[in-house]
Amino acid sequence: MAKTLAQSISGPHHEHGVAFKRIQFTPDLMPGDITGTPVYNSRNHEFEFREGPLFANIVLADEINRAPAKTQAALFEAMEERQITSRKEPTACRKHSSTVLFLSSWSIILTSRKKP
C-alpha cells in the first residue's frame, strides 16, 4: 500500500516543484538517516550538510513504530518545531514543508503543520 500511495503522490506533485520522499522505518534506522548528515568535502576541506528526506515538502513515514525512539524523536522535532538538529546545530526546515503521512499496517494518519 505504501509504494502505491508513494507513486500516486510523487507523480503529479513532482511536476510542480514539490519534493516528495518516502521513509521506510526499520529498527536500525538512525536519526541522521532521516535528518541529514555532515559530509566531508575534500576539495574545500570542509564539512557540508547533506539534507535528509525530512527536508521534502511531503514525507511518507512508513511503519514508524519500528524505528528507535531517537529516530522517532527526530521526526517529531521536524514536525513540531520546524527544525532539524544535527551535531547539536539546529537547521530550519524548508519554508513550505508541511505534510507528513504516517502509515502502519492498518491505518493512515495525515498530519499537516500550519504555515506561519
For each residue, the residues with C-beta under 8 A, 3 or more apart:
1: 4 5 103
2: 5 6 22 24 60 62 103
3: 6 7 22
4: 1 7 8
5: 1 2 8 9 60 101 103 108
6: 2 3 9 10 20 22 60
7: 3 4 10 11
8: 4 5 11
9: 5 6 12 13 20 58 60
10: 6 7 13 14 20
11: 7 8 14 15
12: 9 15 16
13: 9 10 16 18 20 57 58
14: 10 11 18 20
15: 11 12
16: 12 13
17:
18: 13 14 57 58
19: 55 56 57 58 94
20: 6 9 10 13 14 56 57 58 59 60
21: 53 54 56 58 59 60
22: 2 3 6 53 59 60 62
23: 29 34 53 54 59 60 61 62
24: 2 62 63
25: 29 61 62 63 64 65 66 67 71
26: 29 63 66 67
27: 66 67 68
28:
29: 23 25 26 33 34 67 68 71
30: 33 68 70 71
31: 34 35 70 71 73 74
32: 35 36 37 52 86
33: 29 30 37 52 71
34: 23 29 31 52 53 54 71 74 75
35: 31 32 52 54 74 78 84 85 86
36: 32 49 50 51 52 54 55 84 86 91
37: 32 33 49 50 52 86
38: 47 48 49 50 86 87
39: 47 48 49 50
40: 46 47 48
41: 44 45 46 47 48
42: 45
43:
44: 41
45: 41 42
46: 40 41
47: 38 39 40 41
48: 38 39 40 41
49: 36 37 38 39 86 91
50: 36 37 38 39
51: 36 54 55
52: 32 33 34 35 36 37 55 84
53: 21 22 23 34 56 59
54: 21 23 34 35 36 51 59 74 75 78 84 93 97
55: 19 36 51 52 84 93 94 97
56: 19 20 21 53 59 97
57: 13 18 19 20 94 96 97 98 99
58: 9 13 18 19 20 21 99 100 101
59: 20 21 22 23 53 54 56 97 99 100 101
60: 2 5 6 9 20 21 22 23 100 101 103
61: 23 25 64 75 100 101 102 103
62: 2 22 23 24 25 103
63: 24 25 26 66 67 103 104 105
64: 25 61 67 72 75 102 104
65: 25 104
66: 25 26 27 63
67: 25 26 27 29 63 64 71 72 75
68: 27 29 30 71 72
69: 72 73
70: 30 31 73 74
71: 25 29 30 31 33 34 67 68 74 75
72: 64 67 68 69 75 76
73: 31 69 70 76 77
74: 31 34 35 54 70 71 77 78 84 85
75: 34 54 61 64 67 71 72 78 79 100
76: 72 73 79 80
77: 73 74 80 81 83 84 85
78: 35 54 74 75 81 82 83 84 93 97
79: 75 76 82 100 111 113
80: 76 77
81: 77 78
82: 78 79 92 93 97 113
83: 77 78 90 91 92 93
84: 35 36 52 54 55 74 77 78 90 91 93
85: 35 74 77 88 89 90 91
86: 32 35 36 37 38 49 89 91
87: 38
88: 85
89: 85 86
90: 83 84 85
91: 36 49 83 84 85 86
92: 82 83
93: 54 55 78 82 83 84 97
94: 19 55 57 97
95: 115
96: 57 115
97: 54 55 56 57 59 78 82 93 94 113
98: 57 112 113 115
99: 57 58 59 110 111 112 113
100: 58 59 60 61 75 79 111
101: 5 58 59 60 61 108 109 110 111
102: 61 64 108 109 110 111
103: 1 2 5 60 61 62 63 107 108
104: 63 64 65 107
105: 63
106:
107: 103 104
108: 5 101 102 103
109: 101 102
110: 99 101 102
111: 79 99 100 101 102
112: 98 99
113: 79 82 97 98 99
114:
115: 95 96 98
116:
